[in-house]
Amino acid sequence: MQKIILSLLMCVGAVASAVELKELKDLAACEVILSGSDEQVARTFFANYVTNYQDGLGVRGFLGGAIPNTPANLELAMEYGLIWWGMKWNFAATLEEAIEHRLKARALHEAKGTTFTDLIVAGQYFIGSEAELGLDFEADGKPVPVPAEKLRELIARGAYEIDHLGQAKLIPPAQLQRRVSLVGMTYNKVGHLPGSFGKNSISQSGWVAFKQHGIHDYFAWKDSSEAKKLKKLARSLADRGYKIKFNTDYEAMLNRIKDQKRSYRDQEVGEDGTLVKGERKDHEAHTSRYKIESVFKSMLDLLNSGKGYSVGLYNERGELVAGEIGLRNGNHLYGDSVFYDEVEQAKIAALALFEVLDAAGMPYSDPGMITPYTASMGAELVPFPEYLRKIKSGPREPIAMPVVWDPRSEADMKYSLGEIVKRKNQGLGNMKVTRRTPVANSDTVTALADRQGLERAGLNLVFVSSAEEASAHIAGAAWADMPIYIEGVSPELMRIAREASPHADAATVGPFVSTLSFLRAALTGPSAANVKAYFIGSARYPDARKPVPLKGLVEVLELGVSADAPIWQEGAAFPSITVNGWGFKATR
């Protein structure tokens, strides 16, 4: 059983029947003792936070950290639309100075087009200079605890909330006492960072109910020009062999997020009111909360237990290049963090999540606060009650996530296969192999291909140094497997090929990172002018060589595409590579 003294704006509005409430005479007005299980006490707090969300500090709606941030409580809080976040307080010698600082920050966000961020990140102000208040900001970049005695002094002064118009509102000590804990407040020496305008601050973490909460409405955004561009990029990457996977490699993703650098540009508003921009710089990765072992482990435990989700983007070599992790409570998905080599790649992971949810009848997901990143994908601010209604409006049964999501629809596949059929006269070899993509080989794609007279086929490439070698090779080859011979590749590349071929290592070929890069060097490199390609139509007439234009071969092999990586043939008498693609059944 847990017992906690609770001090709230309106005492406890609605309490679960299993939670025992006892008002004691020696407690201040509107204070009660709660006793019950940890979950019962947490639910009582969270329900009260929702009822009294307007009592939260600032637009951020800071409600305090009376209930600890444990994995169980984090999961429970999602049912109430609450998240664990922070609140900051700046310092200004006078109220006029505080208003001036607040308006500078607003002007900066207006110039950047990020007023949605300004609305939520704006802090409150304690009036008094650092020297007058006896504050200590000696440590740079490291959290230094604010002593409880000092915090009591500050709370007793009251704080000011200043809106984007410069209108100041006093936050009385009583409200600060309800929401600010005497432990867990830290000094932040941040006056030198962009957007701080020379003001250090103190901050504390706790539960937050954003009074204006972000939400992704995918139904409203999916037909926008931005969404269409992102879908086009996703299809293009899929054609190159990129894959989008759900709920895998959690630890690897957290490690990427932990070390992800974010960039910013030094900016401030000059005396004439114009925005002065500097060079783009990286935030130090040490600012990530996942550098803290306990936070890292808590999130990893949640993900492994099925109480979170991940979406990862993998390149053609199977390397994790971008993704997103978040928390999950039923069909309420809260995006926590992203990582990327290129930011657009992370957006593709988010797109995959939106598409899966939308197809199952849930067009809403939870980005928390709005940032330039989430706003670029249609996130917008709505009042907290509206956010709660929308995020709870999905289907009752949990939506199943696919193992792999392919952004190419059946219509996309049908179009791609149709384009192959149009180029029938460009098919190569006896099997008339015509193209490597689309690479997907699902039942749907196979059925579509069959209706258009196509089937999966392998185009064999054999590297020879002379026509005599080709004639010797053809004698033992079956008609269906008769390859295209490539002659005249530079001696150095042939040496690499001969050394690599017996090992059948599709991952690396000598100094090349892949078999595909070897082909690019052999067929399009500086020595490619001496290369010729041909196939032999019949083993009976090995001298009847049919030339293959090198340009056509390169086009069919699609050397600019990394999907369906070419494969070295193990134990072949000559260096041999197989390229999988699509062929015409009628020519067999």
C-alpha positions in Angstrom: 0.0 0.0 0.0 1.2 3.5 -0.8 0.2 6.6 1.2 0.8 10.1 -0.3 -0.3 13.5 0.9 -2.0 15.2 -2.0 -2.4 18.9 -2.5 -4.5 19.9 -5.4 -6.5 22.8 -6.8 -9.9 21.2 -6.2 -8.9 18.4 -3.9 -9.9 15.1 -5.7 -12.7 15.4 -8.1 -13.3 11.7 -8.8 -11.6 8.9 -7.0 -11.5 5.2 -7.8 -13.5 3.3 -5.2 -10.5 1.2 -4.3 -8.6 4.2 -3.2 -9.2 5.2 0.5 -9.4 9.0 1.2 -9.1 10.4 4.6 -9.2 14.1 5.3 -7.1 15.1 8.3 -7.7 18.2 10.5 -4.0 19.0 10.7 -3.5 19.2 7.0 -4.0 22.4 5.0 -7.2 23.0 3.2 -7.6 20.9 0.1 -5.0 18.4 1.2 -5.8 14.7 1.6 -4.1 11.4 2.2 -4.4 8.8 -0.4 -3.8 5.1 0.4 -3.9 2.2 -2.0 -1.8 0.3 -4.5 0.7 2.2 -6.6 -1.5 1.9 -9.6 -4.6 3.1 -7.7 -2.8 6.2 -6.3 -1.3 7.0 -9.8 -4.8 6.7 -11.4 -6.2 9.1 -8.8 -3.5 11.6 -9.5 -3.8 11.3 -13.3 -7.6 11.5 -13.3 -7.3 14.7 -11.2 -4.7 16.1 -13.5 -7.1 15.7 -16.5 -9.9 17.3 -14.6 -7.8 20.2 -13.5 -5.5 20.5 -16.5 -6.0 24.2 -16.7 -4.1 24.4 -13.3 -1.0 23.2 -15.0 1.8 25.8 -15.2 2.2 27.6 -18.6 0.8 26.6 -21.9 2.9 23.5 -21.4 0.5 22.5 -18.6 3.1 21.4 -16.1 1.3 19.4 -13.3 4.2 18.2 -11.3 6.1 15.0 -10.5 4.4 13.7 -7.3 3.9 10.4 -9.1 7.3 9.0 -10.2 8.3 8.4 -13.8 8.4 4.6 -13.9 7.7 2.4 -16.9 4.4 1.3 -15.4 3.4 4.9 -14.7 4.5 6.1 -18.1 2.3 3.5 -19.7 -0.6 4.4 -17.4 -0.2 8.1 -18.0 -0.9 7.6 -21.7 -4.4 6.5 -20.9 -5.0 10.0 -19.6 -3.1 11.9 -22.4 -0.2 12.8 -20.0 3.5 12.7 -20.8 6.6 13.2 -18.8 8.2 16.5 -19.8 9.9 19.5 -18.3 9.2 23.1 -17.3 11.6 26.0 -17.1 11.7 29.4 -15.3 13.9 32.3 -16.6 15.1 35.2 -14.5 14.8 38.9 -15.2 15.7 41.9 -13.1 12.4 43.6 -13.8 9.0 42.6 -15.3 9.7 44.9 -18.2 13.0 43.0 -18.9 11.1 39.7 -18.8 8.5 41.0 -21.3 11.3 42.2 -23.6 12.9 38.8 -23.4 9.7 37.0 -24.1 8.9 39.1 -27.2 12.4 38.6 -28.6 11.9 34.8 -28.4 8.5 35.2 -30.1 10.0 37.3 -32.9 12.6 34.7 -33.5 10.0 31.9 -33.8 7.9 34.1 -36.1 10.9 34.7 -38.4 11.5 30.9 -38.5 7.9 30.0 -39.0 7.8 28.0 -35.8 5.2 29.9 -33.7 3.7 26.5 -32.8 6.9 25.7 -30.9 7.1 29.1 -29.3 3.6 28.6 -27.8 4.6 25.4 -25.9 8.3 26.0 -25.0 7.8 29.4 -23.5 8.7 29.3 -19.8 7.8 31.4 -16.9 9.8 34.2 -15.1 11.0 34.9 -11.6 11.6 38.6 -11.1 15.1 39.4 -9.8 18.6 39.3 -11.0 20.8 36.2 -10.5 23.0 38.2 -8.1 20.1 39.6 -6.1 18.5 36.1 -5.8 21.8 34.4 -4.9 21.7 32.0 -7.8 24.5 29.7 -8.8 25.0 28.9 -12.5 28.7 27.9 -12.4 28.4 24.5 -14.1 28.0 24.6 -17.9 26.0 21.8 -19.5 25.7 19.8 -16.3 22.6 19.7 -14.1 23.2 21.3 -10.7 20.4 20.8 -8.1 18.7 23.9 -6.8 18.6 23.7 -2.9 15.1 23.3 -1.4 15.6 26.4 0.7 16.4 28.5 -2.4 13.4 27.0 -4.2 11.1 27.9 -1.3 12.3 31.5 -1.6 11.6 31.6 -5.3 8.1 30.1 -5.0 7.2 32.6 -2.3 7.8 35.4 -4.8 5.3 34.0 -7.3 6.2 33.8 -11.0 5.0 35.5 -14.1 3.6 33.9 -17.3 4.0 36.2 -20.3 2.1 35.4 -23.5 3.2 36.1 -27.1 1.6 39.6 -27.0 3.7 40.6 -24.0 0.8 40.4 -21.5 1.9 39.3 -18.0 -0.1 37.1 -15.6 1.0 36.5 -12.0 1.2 32.9 -11.0 0.6 33.0 -7.2 2.8 31.1 -4.8 -0.1 28.7 -3.9 -0.3 27.4 -7.5 3.4 27.0 -7.7 3.4 25.0 -4.5 0.9 22.6 -5.9 3.0 21.9 -9.0 6.6 22.4 -8.2 8.5 19.8 -6.2 11.2 20.9 -3.7 13.5 18.2 -5.2 14.5 17.6 -8.8 14.9 21.3 -9.8 18.2 22.1 -11.5 20.2 25.1 -12.6 20.7 25.4 -16.4 23.6 27.5 -17.6 22.2 28.2 -21.1 22.5 31.9 -21.5 24.9 31.4 -24.4 22.7 29.2 -26.5 20.6 30.4 -29.5 17.2 31.6 -28.5 18.1 32.1 -24.8 19.0 35.8 -25.3 21.4 35.7 -22.4 19.0 34.2 -19.9 19.9 31.2 -17.7 17.0 29.2 -16.2 16.0 26.5 -13.8 13.9 23.5 -14.8 12.1 20.5 -13.4 10.6 17.4 -15.0 7.1 16.2 -14.3 3.8 15.2 -15.8 2.4 17.5 -18.5 -1.0 18.0 -20.0 -0.3 20.4 -22.9 -3.2 22.9 -22.9 -2.7 23.0 -26.6 -1.7 19.5 -27.6 -0.2 18.3 -30.8 -1.9 15.7 -33.0 -1.3 14.1 -36.3 -4.5 13.9 -38.4 -3.3 11.8 -41.3 -6.7 11.8 -43.0 -6.4 15.6 -43.4 -2.8 15.5 -44.5 -2.3 12.4 -46.7 -3.4 14.1 -49.9 -1.2 17.2 -49.4 1.7 18.0 -51.7 4.1 17.3 -48.9 2.7 13.9 -48.3 2.7 13.0 -52.0 6.4 14.0 -52.2 7.2 11.8 -49.3 5.2 8.8 -50.7 7.1 9.2 -54.0 10.4 9.2 -52.2 9.4 6.1 -50.2 8.4 4.2 -53.4 11.7 5.2 -55.0 13.7 3.9 -52.1 11.7 0.7 -52.1 12.6 0.2 -55.7 16.3 0.5 -54.7 15.9 -2.2 -52.1 15.2 -0.2 -49.0 12.9 -1.9 -46.5 10.6 -0.6 -43.7 10.3 -2.9 -40.7 8.2 -2.6 -37.6 9.1 -3.5 -34.0 12.7 -4.7 -34.5 16.2 -3.8 -33.4 15.1 -1.8 -30.4 18.5 -1.5 -28.7 20.2 -0.5 -32.0 17.6 2.2 -32.5 18.0 3.6 -29.0 21.7 3.7 -29.5 21.3 5.7 -32.7 18.9 8.1 -30.9 21.3 8.4 -28.0 24.0 9.6 -30.4 21.9 11.6 -32.8 23.1 15.1 -33.4 20.5 17.8 -34.0 21.4 21.0 -35.8 20.5 24.6 -35.2 21.5 27.9 -36.7 22.7 30.8 -34.5 19.9 33.4 -34.8 18.7 36.4 -32.9 16.7 39.5 -33.6 18.8 42.6 -34.2 18.1 46.0 -32.9 16.3 46.9 -36.0 14.0 44.0 -35.6 15.4 41.9 -38.4 16.6 38.3 -38.0 20.3 37.8 -37.9 21.4 34.3 -39.0 24.7 32.6 -38.3 26.2 29.3 -39.4 24.4 26.0 -38.8 25.9 24.0 -35.9 25.3 20.7 -34.2 23.8 20.2 -30.8 26.1 18.0 -28.7 24.8 14.5 -28.5 25.4 14.4 -24.8 22.1 16.3 -24.3 20.1 13.2 -25.1 18.2 11.8 -22.1 19.0 8.3 -23.4 22.6 8.9 -22.3 21.2 8.2 -18.8 21.4 4.5 -18.3 18.2 4.2 -16.3 16.2 6.1 -18.9 17.7 4.0 -21.7 16.8 0.7 -19.9 13.3 1.8 -19.0 12.5 2.6 -22.6 14.1 -0.6 -23.8 12.1 -2.7 -21.3 8.9 -1.0 -22.5 9.7 -1.7 -26.1 10.6 -5.4 -25.4 7.4 -5.9 -23.4 5.2 -4.7 -26.3 4.3 -1.4 -24.7 6.1 0.6 -27.3 6.7 0.5 -31.1 9.5 1.1 -33.6 9.6 1.7 -37.3 13.0 1.3 -39.0 14.2 2.1 -42.5 17.0 -0.2 -43.8 19.0 0.4 -46.9 19.8 -2.1 -49.6 22.6 -3.6 -47.6 20.3 -4.1 -44.6 21.8 -1.2 -42.6 19.6 0.7 -40.2 19.6 4.3 -41.6 16.5 6.0 -40.0 13.6 5.3 -37.8 11.3 6.2 -34.9 10.4 4.8 -31.5 7.5 5.6 -29.3 5.1 4.4 -26.6 1.9 2.5 -27.2 -1.3 2.2 -25.2 -3.8 0.3 -27.2 -4.1 2.3 -30.4 -2.8 5.5 -28.8 0.7 5.8 -30.2 3.0 8.5 -28.9 6.1 9.4 -31.0 9.0 9.7 -28.7 12.2 10.1 -30.7 13.7 9.8 -34.2 17.1 9.2 -35.7 18.4 9.5 -39.3 21.3 9.9 -41.7 19.0 12.2 -43.6 16.0 13.7 -42.0 13.6 12.8 -44.9 14.4 9.2 -44.2 13.0 9.5 -40.7 9.8 10.9 -42.2 9.4 7.8 -44.3 9.3 5.7 -41.1 6.6 8.1 -39.8 4.7 7.8 -43.1 4.7 4.0 -42.7 3.2 4.3 -39.3 0.5 6.7 -40.4 -0.4 4.5 -43.4 -0.7 1.4 -41.2 -2.9 3.2 -38.6 -5.0 4.9 -41.2 -5.7 1.6 -43.1 -7.0 0.2 -39.8 -9.3 3.1 -39.1 -7.1 5.2 -36.8 -6.0 8.4 -38.6 -4.7 10.0 -35.4 -1.3 9.7 -33.7 0.4 11.7 -31.0 3.5 13.8 -31.6 3.3 15.5 -28.2 4.5 19.0 -28.8 4.8 20.5 -32.3 8.2 21.0 -33.8 9.3 21.9 -37.3 9.8 18.2 -38.0 6.3 17.1 -36.9 4.6 20.2 -38.4 6.1 19.3 -41.8 4.1 16.1 -41.6 0.8 17.8 -40.8 0.9 17.9 -37.0 -1.2 20.7 -35.5 -2.2 22.1 -32.1 -5.7 21.4 -30.7 -7.1 22.1 -27.2 -6.4 19.3 -24.7 -10.0 18.0 -24.5 -10.2 17.8 -28.3 -6.9 15.9 -28.4 -8.1 13.4 -25.8 -11.3 12.8 -27.8 -9.5 12.2 -31.1 -6.7 10.0 -29.7 -9.4 7.8 -28.1 -11.6 7.5 -31.1 -9.9 4.6 -32.9 -11.0 0.9 -33.1 -11.2 -0.9 -29.8 -9.1 -3.9 -30.9 -5.3 -3.3 -31.0 -4.1 -2.6 -34.5 -1.6 -5.2 -35.7 1.7 -3.9 -37.1 3.1 -5.6 -40.2 6.6 -7.1 -40.0 7.5 -5.3 -43.3 5.6 -2.4 -44.9 5.9 -1.8 -48.6 5.0 1.8 -49.8 4.3 0.6 -53.3 0.6 -0.1 -53.7 -0.9 -2.7 -56.0 -1.5 0.1 -58.5 2.2 1.1 -58.3 3.2 -2.5 -59.0 0.8 -2.8 -61.9 2.2 0.3 -63.4 5.8 -0.8 -63.0 5.1 -4.2 -64.6 3.2 -2.5 -67.4 6.3 -0.4 -68.1 8.3 -3.6 -68.4 5.9 -5.0 -70.9 6.1 -1.9 -73.1 9.9 -2.5 -73.4 9.7 -6.1 -74.6 12.0 -5.5 -77.5 14.7 -4.5 -75.0 14.8 -7.9 -73.3 18.2 -9.5 -73.2 19.4 -13.1 -73.7 17.5 -16.2 -74.5 15.3 -15.7 -71.5 14.5 -12.1 -72.5 15.2 -10.8 -69.1 14.1 -7.2 -69.2 14.3 -5.5 -65.8 15.4 -6.0 -62.2 12.6 -4.0 -60.5 10.1 -4.1 -58.9 11.9 -6.3 -56.5 8.9 -7.3 -54.4 7.9 -11.0 -55.0 4.7 -11.1 -53.1 1.8 -13.3 -54.1 0.0 -10.1 -55.3 2.9 -9.0 -57.5 3.5 -12.6 -58.9 -0.2 -12.8 -59.9 -0.1 -9.3 -61.6 3.1 -10.3 -63.5 1.6 -13.6 -64.6 -1.4 -11.8 -66.1 1.0 -9.7 -68.1 3.1 -12.7 -69.3 6.0 -12.0 -66.9 7.8 -14.2 -64.5 10.8 -14.0 -62.2 14.0 -14.9 -64.1 17.7 -14.9 -63.6 20.1 -13.2 -66.1 23.5 -14.9 -65.9 26.6 -12.9 -66.7 29.9 -14.7 -67.4 33.2 -12.8 -67.7 35.6 -14.2 -70.3 38.8 -12.9 -71.8 38.2 -14.2 -75.3 35.6 -15.6 -77.7 37.3 -19.0 -77.4 36.6 -19.0 -73.7 32.9 -18.3 -74.3 32.7 -21.2 -76.9 34.3 -23.5 -74.4 31.9 -22.5 -71.7 28.7 -22.8 -73.8 29.4 -26.5 -74.6 28.4 -27.5 -71.1 25.5 -25.0 -70.6 21.8 -25.8 -70.8 19.9 -23.6 -73.3 17.7 -22.0 -70.6 20.8 -21.0 -68.7 22.8 -19.6 -71.6 24.3 -16.4 -70.3 25.4 -13.1 -71.6 29.2 -13.1 -72.0 31.1 -10.0 -71.1 34.5 -9.7 -72.7 37.3 -7.1 -72.5 37.0 -6.1 -68.9 40.3 -4.6 -67.7 42.9 -7.2 -66.5 42.9 -5.7 -63.0 39.1 -6.0 -62.6 39.3 -9.5 -64.0 41.9 -10.5 -61.4 39.5 -9.2 -58.7 36.6 -11.1 -60.3 38.6 -14.4 -60.6 39.7 -14.1 -57.0 36.1 -13.3 -55.8 34.1 -15.8 -57.9 35.0 -19.0 -56.1 34.1 -17.6 -52.8 30.6 -16.6 -53.8 30.6 -13.7 -51.5 27.8 -11.4 -52.5 28.6 -8.8 -49.9 32.1 -7.7 -50.9 34.2 -8.1 -54.0 37.8 -7.2 -53.4 37.9 -3.4 -52.8 34.3 -3.0 -53.8 31.5 -2.8 -51.2 29.2 -5.0 -53.2 28.9 -7.1 -56.4 26.8 -4.2 -57.8 29.6 -1.7 -57.4 31.9 -4.2 -59.2 29.5 -4.3 -62.1 29.3 -0.6 -62.2 33.1 -0.3 -62.4 33.3 -3.1 -65.1 30.6 -1.8 -67.4 30.6 2.0 -66.8 34.1 2.7 -65.5 37.1 4.3 -67.4 38.0 1.0 -69.2 34.4 0.2 -70.3 35.2 1.4 -73.8 36.9 -1.9 -74.5 34.0 -4.0 -73.2 31.6 -5.9 -75.4 28.7 -8.1 -74.5 27.0 -10.9 -76.4 24.9 -14.1 -76.1 24.9 -17.3 -78.1 21.5 -18.5 -79.4 22.4 -22.1 -79.7 25.0 -24.5 -78.4 25.1 -26.1 -81.9 26.4 -22.8 -83.3 28.8 -21.4 -80.7 30.3 -18.9 -83.1 26.9 -17.3 -83.9 27.3 -14.6 -81.3 24.5 -12.0 -81.0 25.8 -8.6 -79.8 24.2 -6.9 -76.8 24.6 -3.1 -76.8 26.4 -2.2 -73.6 24.1 0.8 -73.0 21.1 -1.6 -73.2 22.8 -4.0 -70.8 23.5 -1.3 -68.3 19.9 -0.1 -68.5 18.4 -3.5 -67.9 20.8 -4.2 -65.1 19.8 -0.9 -63.6 23.2 -0.2 -62.1 21.9 2.9 -60.4 19.5 0.8 -58.4 20.8 -1.3 -55.4 17.9 -3.7 -55.1 18.1 -7.4 -55.8 21.9 -7.4 -55.4 23.7 -9.4 -58.1 25.1 -12.7 -56.7 28.4 -14.4 -57.4 28.0 -18.0 -58.6 29.8 -20.4 -56.3 32.2 -22.9 -57.9 31.7 -21.5 -61.4 34.5 -22.3 -63.9 34.5 -18.6 -64.9 33.7 -15.5 -62.9 29.9 -15.5 -63.0 27.2 -13.3 -61.7 23.4 -13.8 -61.6 21.0 -10.9 -61.6 17.4 -11.6 -60.8 14.7 -9.8 -62.7 11.6 -10.1 -64.8 11.4 -12.1 -68.0 8.8 -12.8 -70.7 7.3 -16.3 -70.5 6.2 -16.3 -74.2 9.8 -16.3 -75.4 10.8 -19.5 -73.5 
